[in-house]
Amino acid sequence: MGIGLDNYTVRESMRQVENYLSNDVLNTIENISMQMLIASETDPVVHNVISELDLSVIGEKEILKAADADSMQRVQETEQNDFSYEFYRRIERNKRSIFVLGQTEEDVQKVKAELQEAFPKLILAGEYALENCVGNLDAVINEMNATTPDVIVSILPSPLQEHFFAEHKDKMSATIWFGMGELGVHGKKHGLGSFVKNRLHLGRLKNSMNKYQDQEKSGEAE
């Protein structure tokens, strides 16, 4: 599909995070879902944002299966959302602050409460729900930067998340952009409807990967 994804173990990823926390540029991390990969085929903004991430975190085990990279360790880490847990532990331990950015006030308050319960010493610099913005989105960036967070945690749904980031990344003064996307709000999905949806996404993802590989082979043959 023309996109390279990182498949680091959680321990390897945490080494990257430590490096990001020690520099003074905006480092980009996002949870990658099957829906995002499928959207990247037709949405160049999503494609470019994913391609240029400093660290891509595979957020669904079906992606590992589609890429034949589903070792027991990586499947377990992905299923249990180990990266996010260790990420927030690291932020908490380093006494860094976060800013929660979401689409709705309900989602923002839900994630904020969950983080406060799981990581009571985590410093919350502020939060913002885009549904509350009545004017230019620059107001969101201004409020965000005013709180001087170390980490911007986005729970915006894709592709809104990627479009927001692409448009405003040069104005952000944080050290890390962590795009959790909808996986941040609905991290644990259960039920028959979710199972069927995942199977459909897996089929589409495999078809897209096979199509891309066939195109690559055709190009080499020529």
ChimeraX commands (.cxc) that place a marker at each C-alpha (Angstrom):
marker #1 position 0.00,0.00,0.00 radius 0.5
marker #1 position 3.07,2.23,-0.13 radius 0.5
marker #1 position 3.16,2.74,3.65 radius 0.5
marker #1 position 5.82,1.43,5.99 radius 0.5
marker #1 position 4.69,0.74,9.57 radius 0.5
marker #1 position 6.91,0.25,12.60 radius 0.5
marker #1 position 6.50,-3.09,14.36 radius 0.5
marker #1 position 8.60,-2.44,17.43 radius 0.5
marker #1 position 8.03,-4.24,20.67 radius 0.5
marker #1 position 6.75,-2.03,23.47 radius 0.5
marker #1 position 10.20,-1.98,25.06 radius 0.5
marker #1 position 11.77,-0.82,21.80 radius 0.5
marker #1 position 9.08,1.83,21.38 radius 0.5
marker #1 position 9.72,3.19,24.86 radius 0.5
marker #1 position 13.35,3.81,23.93 radius 0.5
marker #1 position 12.09,5.95,21.08 radius 0.5
marker #1 position 9.74,7.83,23.42 radius 0.5
marker #1 position 12.61,8.62,25.79 radius 0.5
marker #1 position 14.54,10.10,22.87 radius 0.5
marker #1 position 11.54,12.23,21.90 radius 0.5
marker #1 position 11.19,13.58,25.43 radius 0.5
marker #1 position 14.79,14.76,25.39 radius 0.5
marker #1 position 14.64,16.85,22.21 radius 0.5
marker #1 position 12.96,20.14,21.35 radius 0.5
marker #1 position 11.06,19.32,18.15 radius 0.5
marker #1 position 7.53,17.97,17.63 radius 0.5
marker #1 position 7.74,14.18,17.47 radius 0.5
marker #1 position 4.76,12.32,16.04 radius 0.5
marker #1 position 3.20,9.07,17.24 radius 0.5
marker #1 position -0.13,7.59,16.17 radius 0.5
marker #1 position -2.12,4.43,16.81 radius 0.5
marker #1 position -2.80,2.86,13.43 radius 0.5
marker #1 position -6.15,1.16,12.81 radius 0.5
marker #1 position -7.32,-0.86,9.83 radius 0.5
marker #1 position -9.82,1.87,9.02 radius 0.5
marker #1 position -6.97,4.39,8.77 radius 0.5
marker #1 position -4.99,2.20,6.40 radius 0.5
marker #1 position -8.02,1.69,4.17 radius 0.5
marker #1 position -8.73,5.44,4.21 radius 0.5
marker #1 position -5.13,6.15,3.22 radius 0.5
marker #1 position -5.79,4.60,-0.19 radius 0.5
marker #1 position -8.12,7.42,-1.19 radius 0.5
marker #1 position -7.16,10.24,1.20 radius 0.5
marker #1 position -3.68,11.63,0.46 radius 0.5
marker #1 position -3.59,13.58,3.74 radius 0.5
marker #1 position -4.07,10.41,5.79 radius 0.5
marker #1 position -1.51,8.63,3.62 radius 0.5
marker #1 position 1.09,11.36,4.07 radius 0.5
marker #1 position 0.59,11.74,7.82 radius 0.5
marker #1 position 0.94,8.00,8.42 radius 0.5
marker #1 position 3.97,7.80,6.13 radius 0.5
marker #1 position 5.76,10.64,7.93 radius 0.5
marker #1 position 5.14,9.54,11.53 radius 0.5
marker #1 position 8.19,9.25,13.75 radius 0.5
marker #1 position 6.59,6.21,15.38 radius 0.5
marker #1 position 3.58,4.27,14.15 radius 0.5
marker #1 position 1.94,2.02,16.72 radius 0.5
marker #1 position -0.09,-0.86,15.33 radius 0.5
marker #1 position -3.39,-0.61,17.16 radius 0.5
marker #1 position -5.22,-3.73,15.96 radius 0.5
marker #1 position -3.96,-7.30,15.78 radius 0.5
marker #1 position -5.66,-7.77,12.38 radius 0.5
marker #1 position -2.99,-5.51,10.84 radius 0.5
marker #1 position -0.32,-7.85,12.16 radius 0.5
marker #1 position -2.17,-10.83,10.71 radius 0.5
marker #1 position -2.58,-9.16,7.32 radius 0.5
marker #1 position 1.17,-8.48,7.23 radius 0.5
marker #1 position 2.08,-11.97,8.50 radius 0.5
marker #1 position 3.81,-10.34,11.48 radius 0.5
marker #1 position 1.56,-11.76,14.17 radius 0.5
marker #1 position 4.08,-13.18,16.63 radius 0.5
marker #1 position 2.58,-14.16,19.96 radius 0.5
marker #1 position 4.35,-11.30,21.75 radius 0.5
marker #1 position 3.22,-8.60,19.33 radius 0.5
marker #1 position -0.37,-9.85,19.22 radius 0.5
marker #1 position -0.54,-9.87,23.01 radius 0.5
marker #1 position 0.98,-6.39,23.30 radius 0.5
marker #1 position -1.46,-5.05,20.71 radius 0.5
marker #1 position -4.53,-6.74,22.22 radius 0.5
marker #1 position -3.72,-5.41,25.67 radius 0.5
marker #1 position -2.87,-1.92,24.41 radius 0.5
marker #1 position 0.48,-2.18,26.20 radius 0.5
marker #1 position 2.07,0.72,24.34 radius 0.5
marker #1 position -0.44,3.28,25.60 radius 0.5
marker #1 position -0.15,2.01,29.17 radius 0.5
marker #1 position 3.63,2.15,29.18 radius 0.5
marker #1 position 3.58,5.50,27.37 radius 0.5
marker #1 position 1.50,7.17,30.07 radius 0.5
marker #1 position 3.55,5.53,32.80 radius 0.5
marker #1 position 6.64,7.04,31.21 radius 0.5
marker #1 position 5.05,10.47,30.92 radius 0.5
marker #1 position 3.87,10.29,34.52 radius 0.5
marker #1 position 7.27,9.17,35.81 radius 0.5
marker #1 position 9.05,11.95,33.92 radius 0.5
marker #1 position 6.59,14.50,35.33 radius 0.5
marker #1 position 5.56,15.69,31.87 radius 0.5
marker #1 position 2.20,17.28,31.12 radius 0.5
marker #1 position -0.46,16.35,28.58 radius 0.5
marker #1 position -3.25,18.18,26.75 radius 0.5
marker #1 position -6.27,16.13,25.68 radius 0.5
marker #1 position -7.81,17.09,22.32 radius 0.5
marker #1 position -11.08,15.50,21.22 radius 0.5
marker #1 position -14.11,16.01,19.03 radius 0.5
marker #1 position -16.80,15.98,21.72 radius 0.5
marker #1 position -16.86,17.09,25.33 radius 0.5
marker #1 position -18.17,13.67,26.32 radius 0.5
marker #1 position -15.18,11.87,24.79 radius 0.5
marker #1 position -12.69,14.31,26.29 radius 0.5
marker #1 position -14.11,13.99,29.80 radius 0.5
marker #1 position -14.27,10.20,29.51 radius 0.5
marker #1 position -10.63,9.84,28.51 radius 0.5
marker #1 position -9.53,12.46,31.02 radius 0.5
marker #1 position -11.28,10.58,33.86 radius 0.5
marker #1 position -9.78,7.26,32.79 radius 0.5
marker #1 position -6.29,8.73,32.68 radius 0.5
marker #1 position -6.67,10.36,36.08 radius 0.5
marker #1 position -7.86,7.09,37.59 radius 0.5
marker #1 position -5.11,4.96,36.05 radius 0.5
marker #1 position -2.30,7.49,36.42 radius 0.5
marker #1 position -3.13,9.73,39.40 radius 0.5
marker #1 position 0.17,11.64,39.22 radius 0.5
marker #1 position -0.16,12.40,35.50 radius 0.5
marker #1 position -0.10,16.18,34.93 radius 0.5
marker #1 position -3.10,17.35,32.88 radius 0.5
marker #1 position -2.28,20.76,31.43 radius 0.5
marker #1 position -5.66,21.19,29.76 radius 0.5
marker #1 position -8.27,19.83,27.38 radius 0.5
marker #1 position -10.38,20.96,24.43 radius 0.5
marker #1 position -13.36,19.58,22.50 radius 0.5
marker #1 position -13.63,20.82,18.93 radius 0.5
marker #1 position -17.42,20.91,19.19 radius 0.5
marker #1 position -16.99,23.86,21.56 radius 0.5
marker #1 position -15.02,25.90,19.02 radius 0.5
marker #1 position -17.29,28.58,17.50 radius 0.5
marker #1 position -14.69,30.32,15.35 radius 0.5
marker #1 position -11.37,29.69,13.68 radius 0.5
marker #1 position -9.51,26.55,14.77 radius 0.5
marker #1 position -6.47,28.71,15.44 radius 0.5
marker #1 position -8.20,29.48,18.75 radius 0.5
marker #1 position -7.75,25.80,19.66 radius 0.5
marker #1 position -4.03,25.96,18.92 radius 0.5
marker #1 position -3.65,29.19,20.88 radius 0.5
marker #1 position -5.35,27.69,23.95 radius 0.5
marker #1 position -3.33,24.52,23.62 radius 0.5
marker #1 position 0.01,26.33,23.36 radius 0.5
marker #1 position -0.91,28.64,26.25 radius 0.5
marker #1 position -0.89,25.64,28.61 radius 0.5
marker #1 position 2.62,24.63,27.37 radius 0.5
marker #1 position 1.97,20.87,27.38 radius 0.5
marker #1 position 4.77,18.40,26.73 radius 0.5
marker #1 position 2.39,15.97,25.01 radius 0.5
marker #1 position -0.73,16.56,22.92 radius 0.5
marker #1 position -3.02,13.54,23.20 radius 0.5
marker #1 position -5.49,13.45,20.32 radius 0.5
marker #1 position -8.60,11.31,20.48 radius 0.5
marker #1 position -10.03,12.85,17.30 radius 0.5
marker #1 position -11.48,10.27,14.92 radius 0.5
marker #1 position -9.65,9.59,11.67 radius 0.5
marker #1 position -9.49,11.24,9.13 radius 0.5
marker #1 position -10.34,14.40,11.13 radius 0.5
marker #1 position -7.28,13.72,13.29 radius 0.5
marker #1 position -4.88,13.58,10.35 radius 0.5
marker #1 position -6.38,16.61,8.62 radius 0.5
marker #1 position -6.22,18.65,11.84 radius 0.5
marker #1 position -2.62,17.65,12.41 radius 0.5
marker #1 position -1.51,18.32,8.82 radius 0.5
marker #1 position -3.05,21.81,8.89 radius 0.5
marker #1 position -1.80,22.89,12.31 radius 0.5
marker #1 position 1.39,20.91,13.04 radius 0.5
marker #1 position 3.69,23.86,12.38 radius 0.5
marker #1 position 1.92,25.88,15.07 radius 0.5
marker #1 position 2.14,23.29,17.86 radius 0.5
marker #1 position 4.76,23.88,20.55 radius 0.5
marker #1 position 4.62,20.47,22.27 radius 0.5
marker #1 position 7.30,17.78,22.22 radius 0.5
marker #1 position 5.06,14.83,21.28 radius 0.5
marker #1 position 1.85,14.49,19.29 radius 0.5
marker #1 position 0.20,11.21,20.30 radius 0.5
marker #1 position -2.71,10.48,17.99 radius 0.5
marker #1 position -4.73,7.81,19.74 radius 0.5
marker #1 position -7.71,8.35,17.46 radius 0.5
marker #1 position -10.94,6.54,18.20 radius 0.5
marker #1 position -8.92,3.69,19.71 radius 0.5
marker #1 position -8.30,6.08,22.59 radius 0.5
marker #1 position -12.02,6.33,23.28 radius 0.5
marker #1 position -13.03,2.80,22.31 radius 0.5
marker #1 position -9.85,0.92,23.13 radius 0.5
marker #1 position -11.57,-2.34,23.97 radius 0.5
marker #1 position -14.14,-3.34,21.38 radius 0.5
marker #1 position -16.33,-6.37,21.96 radius 0.5
marker #1 position -19.46,-7.85,20.51 radius 0.5
marker #1 position -20.58,-9.50,17.29 radius 0.5
marker #1 position -20.91,-6.22,15.39 radius 0.5
marker #1 position -17.28,-5.34,16.10 radius 0.5
marker #1 position -16.13,-8.84,15.12 radius 0.5
marker #1 position -17.91,-8.67,11.76 radius 0.5
marker #1 position -16.57,-5.16,11.11 radius 0.5
marker #1 position -13.01,-6.29,11.87 radius 0.5
marker #1 position -13.36,-9.26,9.51 radius 0.5
marker #1 position -14.56,-6.99,6.72 radius 0.5
marker #1 position -11.70,-4.56,7.31 radius 0.5
marker #1 position -9.21,-7.42,7.37 radius 0.5
marker #1 position -10.45,-8.67,4.01 radius 0.5
marker #1 position -10.22,-5.21,2.46 radius 0.5
marker #1 position -6.78,-4.67,3.94 radius 0.5
marker #1 position -5.44,-7.96,2.57 radius 0.5
marker #1 position -6.90,-7.19,-0.87 radius 0.5
marker #1 position -5.25,-3.76,-0.85 radius 0.5
marker #1 position -1.89,-5.21,0.19 radius 0.5
marker #1 position -2.08,-7.93,-2.48 radius 0.5
marker #1 position -2.98,-5.34,-5.11 radius 0.5
marker #1 position -0.02,-3.16,-4.14 radius 0.5
marker #1 position 2.36,-6.14,-4.17 radius 0.5
marker #1 position 1.11,-7.18,-7.62 radius 0.5
marker #1 position 1.73,-3.65,-8.91 radius 0.5
marker #1 position 5.24,-3.70,-7.46 radius 0.5
marker #1 position 5.99,-7.03,-9.17 radius 0.5
marker #1 position 4.61,-5.75,-12.48 radius 0.5
marker #1 position 6.85,-2.71,-12.25 radius 0.5
marker #1 position 9.91,-4.87,-11.59 radius 0.5
marker #1 position 9.06,-7.10,-14.54 radius 0.5
marker #1 position 8.94,-4.12,-16.86 radius 0.5
marker link #1:1,2 radius 0.2
marker link #1:2,3 radius 0.2
marker link #1:3,4 radius 0.2
marker link #1:4,5 radius 0.2
marker link #1:5,6 radius 0.2
marker link #1:6,7 radius 0.2
marker link #1:7,8 radius 0.2
marker link #1:8,9 radius 0.2
marker link #1:9,10 radius 0.2
marker link #1:10,11 radius 0.2
marker link #1:11,12 radius 0.2
marker link #1:12,13 radius 0.2
marker link #1:13,14 radius 0.2
marker link #1:14,15 radius 0.2
marker link #1:15,16 radius 0.2
marker link #1:16,17 radius 0.2
marker link #1:17,18 radius 0.2
marker link #1:18,19 radius 0.2
marker link #1:19,20 radius 0.2
marker link #1:20,21 radius 0.2
marker link #1:21,22 radius 0.2
marker link #1:22,23 radius 0.2
marker link #1:23,24 radius 0.2
marker link #1:24,25 radius 0.2
marker link #1:25,26 radius 0.2
marker link #1:26,27 radius 0.2
marker link #1:27,28 radius 0.2
marker link #1:28,29 radius 0.2
marker link #1:29,30 radius 0.2
marker link #1:30,31 radius 0.2
marker link #1:31,32 radius 0.2
marker link #1:32,33 radius 0.2
marker link #1:33,34 radius 0.2
marker link #1:34,35 radius 0.2
marker link #1:35,36 radius 0.2
marker link #1:36,37 radius 0.2
marker link #1:37,38 radius 0.2
marker link #1:38,39 radius 0.2
marker link #1:39,40 radius 0.2
marker link #1:40,41 radius 0.2
marker link #1:41,42 radius 0.2
marker link #1:42,43 radius 0.2
marker link #1:43,44 radius 0.2
marker link #1:44,45 radius 0.2
marker link #1:45,46 radius 0.2
marker link #1:46,47 radius 0.2
marker link #1:47,48 radius 0.2
marker link #1:48,49 radius 0.2
marker link #1:49,50 radius 0.2
marker link #1:50,51 radius 0.2
marker link #1:51,52 radius 0.2
marker link #1:52,53 radius 0.2
marker link #1:53,54 radius 0.2
marker link #1:54,55 radius 0.2
marker link #1:55,56 radius 0.2
marker link #1:56,57 radius 0.2
marker link #1:57,58 radius 0.2
marker link #1:58,59 radius 0.2
marker link #1:59,60 radius 0.2
marker link #1:60,61 radius 0.2
marker link #1:61,62 radius 0.2
marker link #1:62,63 radius 0.2
marker link #1:63,64 radius 0.2
marker link #1:64,65 radius 0.2
marker link #1:65,66 radius 0.2
marker link #1:66,67 radius 0.2
marker link #1:67,68 radius 0.2
marker link #1:68,69 radius 0.2
marker link #1:69,70 radius 0.2
marker link #1:70,71 radius 0.2
marker link #1:71,72 radius 0.2
marker link #1:72,73 radius 0.2
marker link #1:73,74 radius 0.2
marker link #1:74,75 radius 0.2
marker link #1:75,76 radius 0.2
marker link #1:76,77 radius 0.2
marker link #1:77,78 radius 0.2
marker link #1:78,79 radius 0.2
marker link #1:79,80 radius 0.2
marker link #1:80,81 radius 0.2
marker link #1:81,82 radius 0.2
marker link #1:82,83 radius 0.2
marker link #1:83,84 radius 0.2
marker link #1:84,85 radius 0.2
marker link #1:85,86 radius 0.2
marker link #1:86,87 radius 0.2
marker link #1:87,88 radius 0.2
marker link #1:88,89 radius 0.2
marker link #1:89,90 radius 0.2
marker link #1:90,91 radius 0.2
marker link #1:91,92 radius 0.2
marker link #1:92,93 radius 0.2
marker link #1:93,94 radius 0.2
marker link #1:94,95 radius 0.2
marker link #1:95,96 radius 0.2
marker link #1:96,97 radius 0.2
marker link #1:97,98 radius 0.2
marker link #1:98,99 radius 0.2
marker link #1:99,100 radius 0.2
marker link #1:100,101 radius 0.2
marker link #1:101,102 radius 0.2
marker link #1:102,103 radius 0.2
marker link #1:103,104 radius 0.2
marker link #1:104,105 radius 0.2
marker link #1:105,106 radius 0.2
marker link #1:106,107 radius 0.2
marker link #1:107,108 radius 0.2
marker link #1:108,109 radius 0.2
marker link #1:109,110 radius 0.2
marker link #1:110,111 radius 0.2
marker link #1:111,112 radius 0.2
marker link #1:112,113 radius 0.2
marker link #1:113,114 radius 0.2
marker link #1:114,115 radius 0.2
marker link #1:115,116 radius 0.2
marker link #1:116,117 radius 0.2
marker link #1:117,118 radius 0.2
marker link #1:118,119 radius 0.2
marker link #1:119,120 radius 0.2
marker link #1:120,121 radius 0.2
marker link #1:121,122 radius 0.2
marker link #1:122,123 radius 0.2
marker link #1:123,124 radius 0.2
marker link #1:124,125 radius 0.2
marker link #1:125,126 radius 0.2
marker link #1:126,127 radius 0.2
marker link #1:127,128 radius 0.2
marker link #1:128,129 radius 0.2
marker link #1:129,130 radius 0.2
marker link #1:130,131 radius 0.2
marker link #1:131,132 radius 0.2
marker link #1:132,133 radius 0.2
marker link #1:133,134 radius 0.2
marker link #1:134,135 radius 0.2
marker link #1:135,136 radius 0.2
marker link #1:136,137 radius 0.2
marker link #1:137,138 radius 0.2
marker link #1:138,139 radius 0.2
marker link #1:139,140 radius 0.2
marker link #1:140,141 radius 0.2
marker link #1:141,142 radius 0.2
marker link #1:142,143 radius 0.2
marker link #1:143,144 radius 0.2
marker link #1:144,145 radius 0.2
marker link #1:145,146 radius 0.2
marker link #1:146,147 radius 0.2
marker link #1:147,148 radius 0.2
marker link #1:148,149 radius 0.2
marker link #1:149,150 radius 0.2
marker link #1:150,151 radius 0.2
marker link #1:151,152 radius 0.2
marker link #1:152,153 radius 0.2
marker link #1:153,154 radius 0.2
marker link #1:154,155 radius 0.2
marker link #1:155,156 radius 0.2
marker link #1:156,157 radius 0.2
marker link #1:157,158 radius 0.2
marker link #1:158,159 radius 0.2
marker link #1:159,160 radius 0.2
marker link #1:160,161 radius 0.2
marker link #1:161,162 radius 0.2
marker link #1:162,163 radius 0.2
marker link #1:163,164 radius 0.2
marker link #1:164,165 radius 0.2
marker link #1:165,166 radius 0.2
marker link #1:166,167 radius 0.2
marker link #1:167,168 radius 0.2
marker link #1:168,169 radius 0.2
marker link #1:169,170 radius 0.2
marker link #1:170,171 radius 0.2
marker link #1:171,172 radius 0.2
marker link #1:172,173 radius 0.2
marker link #1:173,174 radius 0.2
marker link #1:174,175 radius 0.2
marker link #1:175,176 radius 0.2
marker link #1:176,177 radius 0.2
marker link #1:177,178 radius 0.2
marker link #1:178,179 radius 0.2
marker link #1:179,180 radius 0.2
marker link #1:180,181 radius 0.2
marker link #1:181,182 radius 0.2
marker link #1:182,183 radius 0.2
marker link #1:183,184 radius 0.2
marker link #1:184,185 radius 0.2
marker link #1:185,186 radius 0.2
marker link #1:186,187 radius 0.2
marker link #1:187,188 radius 0.2
marker link #1:188,189 radius 0.2
marker link #1:189,190 radius 0.2
marker link #1:190,191 radius 0.2
marker link #1:191,192 radius 0.2
marker link #1:192,193 radius 0.2
marker link #1:193,194 radius 0.2
marker link #1:194,195 radius 0.2
marker link #1:195,196 radius 0.2
marker link #1:196,197 radius 0.2
marker link #1:197,198 radius 0.2
marker link #1:198,199 radius 0.2
marker link #1:199,200 radius 0.2
marker link #1:200,201 radius 0.2
marker link #1:201,202 radius 0.2
marker link #1:202,203 radius 0.2
marker link #1:203,204 radius 0.2
marker link #1:204,205 radius 0.2
marker link #1:205,206 radius 0.2
marker link #1:206,207 radius 0.2
marker link #1:207,208 radius 0.2
marker link #1:208,209 radius 0.2
marker link #1:209,210 radius 0.2
marker link #1:210,211 radius 0.2
marker link #1:211,212 radius 0.2
marker link #1:212,213 radius 0.2
marker link #1:213,214 radius 0.2
marker link #1:214,215 radius 0.2
marker link #1:215,216 radius 0.2
marker link #1:216,217 radius 0.2
marker link #1:217,218 radius 0.2
marker link #1:218,219 radius 0.2
marker link #1:219,220 radius 0.2
marker link #1:220,221 radius 0.2
marker link #1:221,222 radius 0.2
view
